[in-house]
Amino acid sequence: MTKTGFLFAGQGAQKLGMARDLYDNFTVVKETYDEASEILGYDLRELIDSDADKLGETRFTQPAILTTSVAILRLLVSRGIKPDVVAGLSLGEYSALVASGSLPFAKAVKLVAKRGQYMADAAPTGSGKMVAVMNTDAKVIEEVCQQASSKGIVSPANYNTPAQIVIGGEVAAVDYAVELLTEAGVKRMIPLKVSGPFHTALLKSASEKLAIELEDVAFKDFELPLISNTTAQVMAFNDIKSLLTRQVMTPVKFYESVETMIALGVTDFIEIGPGKVLSGFVKKIDKAVNITNVEDLATLNAILEK
């Protein structure tokens, strides 16, 4: 019995005009964008199609990616392609919550618009930096970050694959960590173009504001398992609010999450949302599983033909 895992794209995957051809061809996709625009009070589709600057701002990026992902999710489900297990990278966890039946889309849109605003306020563009450290043992990276913390906040932010771990924090501290890693013989480190050092302690104020916001959200019981970014385990209903509060400022355990999905019997993964970043990660985590992505008409048709 093969199981299908849906993985939802995170922030940074956005691109101008994403899913436009799906919007033009499928009512369910158009209705999803219309619903989001009504909730947000601006034309989200127009922003995605024509305003690259705004699309790159966290408070607009997050609802744009969530809506794109949920529109594609609804389209797949309407074609009989359904997940057995779900997860998402960072922001993608909210799309996964919608897919799991725990969070209605309308509430998710409001929530991520606020989350995006809180994150932008906590870590304005240029306030910190993130660097991908390649082919280096996690323990080495963790120890170096502790050492470099003498210069400020720096810690692992994303455990993407065993060979790619992203560190983030205040500029001086991250630069010092890079210096120490270079001394330790690390050959490849790639500075990332991100709007802020997310999933680090610099996001504490965003986490606190989000906690207050989450108090008023009525989540529903899960209809299918969702793997938490924070624990890399199946999320329990009673832990949703505390885990989402922590998730903003603690590392994303992506590769362990994928390993958990595989342990639950997932053999086929579908990445949903713009880009193929997660597909690339999955291929590096386990070459034996199948991974495809759906982001436009061509990729949709490819999966429907299968």
N, C-alpha and C positions, 0 to 999 in steps of 0.2 A: 504493500500500500504506500504509494508515494504521497508525501505531504508537500504543500506549497507554502513558502514563507514570503510575505510581502515586506520589502524594506523601503522606507520613505526617506527621500532626500532631505538634506539639511541646508542651512543657510550657506551661501557661497556658490550654490548650484544655479542660482537664478540667471536667466538670460533674456535679453530683449526679445519680445515676440513669442516667448515660450508657449507651446500648446495652441498657437493661433489656428493651425489647420484643424485641430480637434474641435475647437470652439466653433469654427465655421461649418463643420460637418455633423455635429451631434448635439441634439437638443439638450440632453442631460448635462453636457459640458457647459453649454451656454447658460443654462439655468443655474448652475453652481456659481459661475462668475457673477451673474445677476444678483443672486442671493447675497453673496459677499459684498458686492458694491452697495446694496441697500443698507446692510448692517454698518459698513464702514463710513458711508456718507460721501464717497467719491467713486468715480468710475475706475474700478480696478483693472479692467481689461485695457482701457485706454492708457493707463499708467504703464502697464506691462509692455504695451506695443510701442509707446512713443517717448517714455521719459526714463532714460538710462540712469540719470543722476538720482532720481527719487527711488528707482528700483534698487539702487545700491545702498539706500538708507535703511538701517535695521528695522525701523518701525513700519516701513512699507514692504521691505523684503519678506518679512515673516508671514503676513497675511497673503502675499502674492504666491509664495511657495506652497503654503498650506492649501490654498484654494486650487492651485494647479494640481497638486497631488490628489486632493479629494475628488476633483472633477474626473481625473483619470481612474481613480479607484471605482467611482460610481459607474463609469463607462465599462470597465472590466467586469464588474459584478453583473451589470445588465447583460453582458455577453456570456455569463455563466462561469467566469473565471474568478474564483473566490480563494481567500487565504485560509490556511489552517492555523498559522502562527504569524504574528506581526511584530515589527520593531521599526524604529526610525533613528536616524542620527541627529541628536540634539533637537532642533526644532521639529525634525521629522517624527519625534515621539508623539507630538500632538496629532499629526495625521494618522499615526498608528492608533492613537486613542479613539479617533473617529472610526477607523476601520474595525476596531475591537467592539464597537457598540457602546463604549463607556462614556463617550463625550459627544453630544450632538454637534453637528457642524456649525450651526449658528453660534453656539457658545464658544466653540474653538476659535472662530474668527475673532470674536471680541477679546478673548483671552490672549491670543498671540499678538494682536495689535498692541495690547497693553504691555505684554512681555517684551516686545520689540522696543517700545518706548522706554521701559524701565532699564533695559540693557544698554540702550544708547545713552541714557542719562548717567548710568553708573560708569560706563567706560566709553567716553566720547572718542570719535575717530582720532587716532594718533596718540591716545593715552597710554598705549602699551603695544606689545608686539607678540607675534606667535612664530615659532620656527619648527619645521618638521625635521626630526632627527631620524636618520635612516640607518638601518642595519646595526642597531646598538641595543644591548640587553637592557630591559626595563629597569632592572635594579641599579645599573650604572647611571641611567638617566635620573632616577629618583634620588640617588645619593648626591649627584652633582647639583640637582635643584635645591636640595636641603643646604648644601654648602653655599650655593650662590644666593640663598635667601638672606645672607648678611647684607646684601645690597638692595633688598626690597622683595616684593612678591614675585616668585617664579615657581611654577609647578607643572607637572604633566597635565595636559588639558584633554587630549584625545589619544586613546590607545586604538589607532585605526587598524593596524595589522601588526603582527609580531615584529615586522621590520620597519614600521613607520609609526613613531610616537611623536605627537606634537606637544611642545612646551609653550607656555604663555605666561605673561605677567608684565611687570613694569620694565620699561626699556633697559635701564641700567642693569637690572638683575638678570634679564634674559641674555643681554650681551655678555655678562660675566659667565653665565652658564655655558654659553657657546664657546667662550674662551677656554673654560675648564674641560669641556667635552673635546675640543680640538687637542688640548694637551694630553687627554686620555686616549688619543688616537682615532677619534671619530672623523671619518673622511667626508661624509655627505650630510650637510644641513641646508635646508631650504627655507628662507624667510617667506612667510605666507602673506598674501594680500587679503587681509581681513579687516572688518570695520572695528573690531575690538578684541581684547584678550579674554574671550568667553571661557567659561568653565574653569575660572580661577577665582581666588579670594577677592579679586578686584570687583567682582559682581555681587558682593555681599548685600549692598543696598537694594539691588534689583531683586535678590532672593527674598529679602524682607518685605518689599512691596508686593511681590508676587504671592507671598504667603497670605497677605491680607486679602488680596483679590480672590484667591482660591477658596477662602472661607465661604464665599457666597455661591460657589459653583456646585451644583448637585450632579455628581457623577453617577453613572448607572453600573450595575454589575457587568463584568466582562462576558461577552458572548464567545470569545476565543482568547487564547493566551497572548499576552503582550510581554515582551522581554524588556526590562528596564535598562536604560543607559547607565544608571548609577550603580546597580547591583549585578547586572548581566544575568539576572534570574527572572523567573516569571513574576510579574508585578501582582501583588495582592491588593484587592479592592481597598482595604483599610489603610494601605500605604500610599495611595495615589497622591494625595496632597503633599505629604511630607517628602516623597521622592521628587515630585515636580519642583518643589521649593529648593531642594538640595541640588537638583540637576543643573541649574543655571551656573552654579559656582563650584561644582565638583567634576572630576574627569569623566568623559564618555568612554565607557568600556565597550567599544564596538566589536573588536575581534572576539572577545569572550561572549558577547551577546550572540554573535553568529554561531559560535561553537555550541552554545546552549540550544539554539534552534536546530542545529544538526543532531544534537543528542536527543532532541524531541522527535526526531524522525524526518526533518525537512530535507528533501533531496533537490527540490527545485525552488530557486529564488527568483522573484521578479522585483526589480528596482522600479519604483514609481516616483515620477517627478522629473524635473529637468536634469539632464546630464547623466553621466555613467560613472561617477566617482565611486559609488558604493559597489558597483559591479567590479571595478578594478580591485577594490579591497577584498571582496569575496574570493576572487580568483587567487589572490595571494594567501588567503586564510586556508582555503581547502580546494584543491584543484579537482576533486572528485565530484563536486556538486555542479548542477546546472544553474547558470545565471543569465537572465535576459533583462532588458529594461523596456519600459514603455514611456515615451515622452512626446511622441508625435504620431502622425498618420502612418508613416513607414514602419515604425517599431510596433505600433498596434497591429497593423496588418500581418507583420511577421509572426506575432504571437498567436493571432487568430488562425493563421494557416497551420500552425503546429497542432 
